């Protein structure tokens, strides 16, 4: 099980990684890692909402909670209990991050600095709400 504290610590570390990738001109990587950061903050929010000490990390721990074993940000947002808040009050930021998916690691796109910066700025604003 990944503790709530560890989820938040790892998310902050991934955000720092994404920022370093922007500085290095690695915009695709920055967007990819930034998406993982928001995924971790959503999982942390799920823990807070459900009053869990941590998020399952192994197949055995997921047991009857298989629907939580996803990388889809829209599904995680729904499970977090924050969907209405985010979509009503932070729609622009959510729109910037919602296009992310874990399969982007297989794409050979070339994001711009502007796209990566926009994504990470949205991640930063959403982390405060989550």
LOZABA-320006 format. One record per residue (C-alpha): residue in three letters; x, y, z. Coordinates in steps of 0.02 Angstrom, whole numbers, padded with zeros to 5 digits, always signed. Example, Ala and Ser with C-alpha at 12.3 -4.5 7.8 and 13.67 -1.06 7.14 Angstrom:
ALA+00615-00225+00390 SER+00684-00053+00357 
This chain:
UNK+00000+00000+00000 UNK+00061+00174-00042 UNK+00028+00289+00105 UNK-00063+00453+00082 UNK+00095+00546+00132 UNK+00199+00448+00006 UNK+00073+00483-00134 UNK+00086+00669-00102 UNK+00276+00664-00084 UNK+00297+00566-00246 UNK+00176+00683-00337 UNK+00278+00834-00283 UNK+00438+00746-00341 UNK+00360+00707-00511 UNK+00309+00889-00529 UNK+00489+00942-00496 UNK+00546+00813-00624 UNK+00424+00883-00752 UNK+00486+01060-00720 UNK+00666+01002-00745 UNK+00615+00921-00909 UNK+00543+01086-00970 UNK+00705+01175-00929 UNK+00798+01039-01026 UNK+00683+01062-01176 UNK+00605+00890-01154 UNK+00424+00946-01171 UNK+00343+00777-01210 UNK+00424+00704-01055 UNK+00369+00852-00950 UNK+00188+00828-01002 UNK+00197+00640-00973 UNK+00273+00656-00799 UNK+00156+00801-00756 UNK+00009+00687-00796 UNK+00075+00558-00675 UNK+00088+00692-00541 UNK-00097+00736-00559 UNK-00140+00551-00558 UNK-00051+00533-00391 UNK-00140+00686-00318 UNK-00307+00613-00374 UNK-00265+00449-00289 UNK-00217+00546-00132 UNK-00385+00636-00139 UNK-00474+00468-00155 UNK-00386+00412+00004 UNK-00441+00570+00095 UNK-00620+00554+00033 UNK-00634+00371+00081 UNK-00530+00393+00239 UNK-00403+00265+00181 UNK-00228+00263+00255 UNK-00157+00230+00082 UNK-00193+00177-00095 UNK-00181-00006-00148 UNK-00025-00045-00247 UNK-00027-00232-00277 UNK-00154-00346-00361 UNK-00190-00427-00193 UNK-00221-00259-00108 UNK-00340-00204-00246 UNK-00447-00360-00216 UNK-00626-00299-00231 UNK-00570-00124-00279 UNK-00515-00162-00458 UNK-00610-00011-00523 UNK-00481+00097-00432 UNK-00336+00016-00527 UNK-00337+00139-00671 UNK-00234+00279-00746 UNK-00383+00366-00826 UNK-00392+00539-00751 UNK-00579+00560-00781 UNK-00615+00398-00688 UNK-00500+00447-00545 UNK-00579+00619-00536 UNK-00750+00539-00522 UNK-00690+00419-00385 UNK-00610+00564-00291 UNK-00776+00646-00252 UNK-00709+00809-00326 UNK-00783+00797-00501 UNK-00916+00932-00480 UNK-00797+01052-00393 UNK-00660+01031-00523 UNK-00770+01034-00678 UNK-00875+01181-00618 UNK-00739+01291-00544 UNK-00578+01235-00628 UNK-00637+01177-00798 UNK-00498+01259-00901 UNK-00362+01179-00795 UNK-00450+01012-00797 UNK-00466+01021-00986 UNK-00279+01047-00999 UNK-00238+00891-00898 UNK-00383+00777-00944 UNK-00313+00743-01117 UNK-00164+00654-01036 UNK-00159+00466-01034 UNK-00029+00340-00983 UNK-00020+00274-01161 UNK+00063+00436-01218 UNK+00228+00355-01173 UNK+00215+00264-01340 UNK+00186+00419-01445 UNK+00319+00510-01541 UNK+00239+00681-01534 UNK+00332+00841-01511 UNK+00247+00955-01388 UNK+00296+01136-01380 UNK+00364+01229-01231 UNK+00200+01322-01222 UNK+00098+01161-01215 UNK+00209+01088-01080 UNK+00205+01248-00977 UNK+00016+01261-00992 UNK-00004+01080-00935 UNK+00110+01101-00785 UNK+00032+01265-00732 UNK-00137+01177-00733 UNK-00065+01032-00632 UNK+00001+01156-00503 UNK-00166+01245-00485 UNK-00264+01082-00473 UNK-00149+01008-00342 UNK-00198+01149-00225 UNK-00382+01105-00244 UNK-00356+00918-00230 
